[in-house]
């Protein structure tokens, strides 16, 4: 009888072990934000997500721009309350995904005027938790964080595996970008940070990039990666050399040494 009990117990344990599945790792999260509302983030986020699909990666695009659902509009989809319902814990991400262009999976944005309600740290953490559960179903998540570098969105920036900051070359915009990076550097987790600087009439983009890289290295002991120079008046970021550069940085996230590679200047 004792032997039969032991055998039964062992069988149950073996079945339990077989039934356990190792949770899939969360997909890399790419967050894109810009200092001013010129629409470059939406264009670049959509183009990046599309390009990642073309490389064979299952990609989810999240329109978390709280100033207006530009990505959703460019996907020819309707903004709705789905993201607010994720923020409130009323729905999960699988319930709200929509088919976007060229195979991109879209979490649609919030209609203008509704986004200010209930999007504090608790709500943002709910969104991040839902995105982390996409591991079995997605290879990448691209999140459009919109414009303004709002401090309230620091949780989203901090949670990124790669944070892309778009800014301008004038002194005030560069200082604002540096302040964001300094704030992130003081946190417990610092994402890999890439920057793109748009030239202004009075300032050269490359010089501004170099000042920003140097300041982060000297005062924060932090290496950031400066993207290629480009002029939005001549060519949108999404159709310039920026896109292949950014796609390459994101694809590197799948490698064990990705953060070191992405962060190298």
matplotlib code that plots the C-alpha trace (Angstrom):
import matplotlib.pyplot as plt

x = [0.0, 2.8, 4.6, 1.4, 0.9, 4.5, 4.1, 0.9, 2.5, 5.4, 3.1, 1.2, 4.5, 5.7, 2.5, 2.6, 6.2, 5.2, 2.2, 4.3, 5.3, 8.1, 6.6, 7.6, 9.8, 8.2, 8.8, 11.2, 9.5, 10.5, 9.1, 9.3, 8.7, 9.3, 9.8, 7.3, 4.1, 5.1, 3.8, 7.2, 6.7, 3.5, 5.0, 8.2, 6.4, 4.2, 7.0, 9.2, 6.4, 5.8, 9.5, 9.8, 6.9, 8.8, 11.8, 9.5, 8.8, 5.3, 4.8, 2.3, 1.9, 0.5, -0.9, -0.4, -0.2, -2.4, -2.6, -4.2, -4.4, -2.2, -1.0, -4.5, -5.6, -2.7, -3.7, -7.1, -8.6, -11.0, -9.9, -11.9, -12.1, -10.1, -6.8, -8.7, -10.3, -6.8, -5.7, -8.8, -8.2, -11.5, -10.0, -6.8, -4.6, -5.8, -9.3, -8.5, -5.9, -6.9, -5.4, -3.3, -1.6, 0.8, 0.2, 0.9, -1.3, -2.7, -3.8, -5.8, -5.5, -7.9, -10.1, -8.7, -10.2, -10.6, -7.0, -6.5, -8.7, -7.2, -3.8, -1.6, 1.1, -1.3, -3.0, 0.3, 1.6, -1.5, -0.7, 2.9, 1.8, -0.5, 2.2, 4.6, 2.0, 2.4, 5.5, 3.9, 2.3, 4.6, 8.3, 8.3, 6.1, 6.4, 4.8, 4.1, 4.3, 3.5, 4.9, 5.9, 8.2, 5.6, 7.1, 3.9, 5.0, 8.4, 7.1, 6.7, 10.1, 11.7, 10.1, 11.4, 14.2, 14.9, 13.8, 14.0, 13.9, 13.2, 14.2, 15.3, 18.8, 18.0, 19.5, 16.2, 15.1, 18.5, 18.4, 14.9, 16.1, 19.1, 16.8, 14.7, 17.7, 19.1, 15.7, 15.9, 19.5, 18.5, 16.1, 16.7, 16.4, 17.9, 16.8, 19.0, 18.6, 18.8, 18.4, 17.4, 17.9, 16.1, 18.1, 16.7, 17.5, 20.2, 21.6, 23.3, 21.8, 25.1, 26.7, 23.7, 23.9, 27.5, 26.8, 24.1, 26.2, 29.1, 27.0, 25.4, 28.8, 30.6, 27.9, 25.8, 28.4, 25.8, 26.4, 23.6, 23.4, 23.0, 21.0, 21.8, 21.3, 18.2, 16.1, 12.3, 11.9, 13.8, 12.6, 10.4, 12.4, 10.3, 11.6, 15.2, 18.2, 16.7, 14.4, 17.0, 19.3, 16.4, 15.3, 18.8, 18.9, 15.6, 16.5, 19.7, 17.4, 16.9, 20.6, 21.8, 24.2, 21.7, 21.7, 25.4, 25.3, 22.5, 24.0, 27.4, 28.2]
y = [0.0, 2.3, 1.6, 2.3, 5.6, 6.5, 5.6, 7.6, 10.6, 10.4, 10.1, 13.2, 15.1, 14.1, 15.1, 18.5, 19.1, 18.2, 20.5, 23.5, 25.7, 28.2, 31.7, 33.3, 36.3, 39.7, 41.2, 44.1, 47.4, 50.4, 53.8, 56.8, 60.3, 63.8, 67.2, 69.1, 68.0, 67.8, 64.3, 62.7, 60.2, 58.8, 58.5, 56.9, 54.5, 53.2, 52.9, 51.1, 48.6, 48.0, 47.4, 45.0, 43.0, 42.9, 41.4, 38.6, 40.0, 39.9, 43.5, 45.3, 49.0, 50.9, 54.4, 55.9, 59.5, 61.3, 64.5, 62.8, 59.4, 60.2, 56.6, 55.2, 57.8, 56.9, 53.2, 54.2, 53.0, 54.6, 55.8, 54.4, 53.7, 50.5, 51.9, 53.7, 50.3, 48.7, 51.6, 51.0, 47.2, 46.5, 44.7, 43.0, 43.7, 40.7, 41.9, 45.3, 44.4, 45.3, 44.3, 47.3, 47.8, 45.1, 42.7, 45.2, 44.5, 47.9, 49.0, 52.0, 55.4, 57.5, 60.2, 63.7, 65.2, 61.9, 61.0, 63.1, 61.0, 58.3, 57.8, 58.0, 55.6, 52.8, 52.9, 53.0, 50.0, 48.1, 48.8, 47.7, 44.5, 43.7, 44.4, 42.1, 39.2, 39.5, 37.3, 34.2, 36.3, 39.2, 39.7, 43.5, 46.2, 49.8, 52.5, 56.0, 58.2, 61.4, 64.8, 67.1, 65.0, 65.0, 63.9, 61.9, 59.5, 58.7, 55.2, 54.4, 55.7, 53.8, 50.6, 50.7, 48.5, 51.2, 54.8, 57.0, 60.8, 63.1, 66.7, 69.9, 71.4, 74.7, 75.1, 75.0, 71.8, 70.1, 71.2, 69.8, 66.5, 66.4, 67.0, 64.0, 61.8, 63.0, 62.2, 58.7, 58.2, 58.8, 55.9, 52.2, 51.1, 53.1, 52.0, 52.1, 55.7, 56.8, 60.4, 62.1, 65.8, 67.9, 70.9, 74.4, 77.5, 78.6, 75.3, 72.4, 69.1, 67.2, 69.8, 69.6, 65.8, 65.9, 68.4, 66.1, 63.0, 64.7, 66.1, 62.7, 61.1, 63.7, 64.6, 61.4, 58.8, 57.5, 56.6, 57.4, 56.6, 59.5, 58.7, 59.9, 63.5, 64.3, 67.3, 66.8, 69.6, 67.5, 64.1, 62.7, 60.6, 57.5, 57.5, 58.6, 56.8, 57.0, 54.0, 51.4, 52.7, 52.5, 49.1, 47.8, 49.1, 47.4, 44.0, 44.0, 43.9, 40.2, 39.6, 38.9, 41.9, 44.1, 46.9, 47.3, 47.2, 49.7, 52.1, 52.2, 55.6]
z = [0.0, 0.9, -2.4, -4.4, -2.6, -3.3, -7.0, -7.2, -5.6, -8.0, -11.0, -9.9, -9.5, -12.9, -14.5, -12.7, -14.0, -17.5, -17.3, -16.3, -19.1, -18.9, -19.3, -22.5, -22.0, -22.5, -26.0, -26.2, -25.7, -27.8, -26.7, -29.0, -27.7, -29.1, -27.5, -29.8, -31.5, -35.2, -35.9, -36.5, -33.7, -35.2, -38.6, -37.3, -34.9, -37.7, -40.2, -37.6, -36.7, -40.4, -41.0, -38.1, -39.6, -42.9, -41.1, -39.8, -36.4, -34.9, -33.9, -31.7, -32.1, -29.2, -29.7, -26.2, -27.5, -25.0, -27.0, -30.1, -31.7, -34.7, -35.2, -35.1, -37.7, -40.0, -39.6, -40.9, -37.7, -35.3, -31.8, -29.0, -25.3, -25.4, -24.0, -21.2, -20.4, -20.1, -17.9, -15.7, -15.6, -17.3, -20.4, -21.4, -24.3, -26.3, -26.2, -27.9, -30.5, -34.1, -37.4, -38.7, -42.0, -43.4, -40.5, -37.6, -34.5, -33.2, -29.8, -30.9, -29.2, -27.2, -28.8, -28.2, -25.0, -23.2, -22.6, -19.5, -17.3, -15.1, -16.7, -13.5, -12.5, -11.5, -14.9, -16.8, -14.8, -15.8, -19.5, -19.0, -17.3, -20.2, -22.8, -20.8, -21.3, -25.1, -25.1, -26.7, -29.3, -30.2, -30.9, -30.5, -29.0, -30.3, -28.2, -29.4, -26.3, -28.1, -27.7, -24.8, -22.7, -19.9, -16.5, -15.9, -18.6, -17.0, -16.0, -19.7, -20.6, -17.7, -18.7, -22.2, -23.5, -26.0, -25.6, -28.7, -28.0, -30.9, -30.3, -32.0, -32.2, -30.5, -27.0, -25.1, -26.7, -26.2, -22.5, -22.1, -23.6, -21.3, -18.3, -19.4, -19.7, -16.3, -14.7, -16.2, -15.1, -11.5, -11.6, -10.7, -14.3, -17.2, -20.7, -23.7, -25.0, -28.6, -29.8, -33.0, -33.4, -36.0, -37.2, -36.6, -38.6, -36.2, -34.9, -36.6, -35.7, -35.6, -33.3, -31.0, -31.0, -30.0, -27.1, -25.8, -26.1, -24.4, -21.5, -20.8, -20.8, -18.7, -16.1, -16.0, -16.9, -19.4, -23.0, -25.4, -29.1, -31.5, -34.7, -38.2, -39.1, -41.2, -42.1, -41.8, -44.4, -46.9, -45.9, -43.1, -40.6, -41.5, -45.1, -44.5, -43.3, -39.8, -40.3, -41.2, -38.4, -35.9, -37.1, -36.7, -33.1, -32.3, -33.8, -31.6, -28.6, -29.2, -28.4, -24.9, -25.1, -26.8, -24.2, -24.4, -28.2, -28.5, -25.9, -27.6, -29.1]

ax = plt.figure().add_subplot(projection="3d")
ax.plot(x, y, z, "-o")
ax.set_aspect("equal")
plt.show()
